[in-house]
Amino acid sequence: MNQLVKPSTNRLKHKIAEIISRLAEPLFWLPLMIWLVLRRAQLPMREQVINYLILLVFVFIVPFGYFSYLVFVKKEVDMDFTVRSKRVGLIVKSMLSFTAAPIITLFIDRLVFVITTAVYLSTLGLVLVTLKWKISFHAGLNTLIFYTVNYLYDWRYWWLFFLLIPISWARLEMKKHNPAQLIAGVVLPSIIFMIITSIL
């Protein structure tokens, strides 16, 4: 009886972990994050919408389009890009597109520029580590999302960081990362984000 219960329990845990991982997919939250950042800019609504659409192309549409092509068309990788060498190509190409964001926001609004630059350089830090070692982008990019929201709204949503616990558990349960990779994914972008926002 116990032998039957254990596999069933393991399957349930794995399924819950998969659901959490998909809900916490950082790329899917980018359109909302771009809009939240631009809403804090001192710009007329029309300009906010125009800039939103421009940034959406470079920060979301191009990376997500390439991601979808690799996963669903070429079927070279799984949705988690489990193999480190496979994720390098996507990440490097996405960063080339993302480079346009700090340049564009420089001419939009100082606050938007500061946040965009902090996020860009923090993500670049994750990318550089990934070239040699598999760091957790799920942990890193969700950390950046929570920092961005709190930076914008005076740390009223500090409790969002507790969501890193189930997210990290899910990645461990799915055997996508080990504890060191998850901890590094949280710590590295946190340090870079705080340094850049303090300097700028």
Secondary structure, DSSP 8 states (H G I E B T S, - for coil): -HHHHHHHHHHHHHHHHHHHHHHT-HHHHHHHHHHHHHHTSS--HHHHHHHHHHHHIIIIIHHHHHHHIIIIIS--S-TT--SHHHHHHHHHHHHHHHTHHHHHHTTT-HHHHHHHHHHHHHHHHHHHHHTTS---HHHHHHHHHHHHHHHHTTTTTGGGGGGHHHHHHHHHHTTS--HHHHHHHHHHHHHHHHHHHHH-
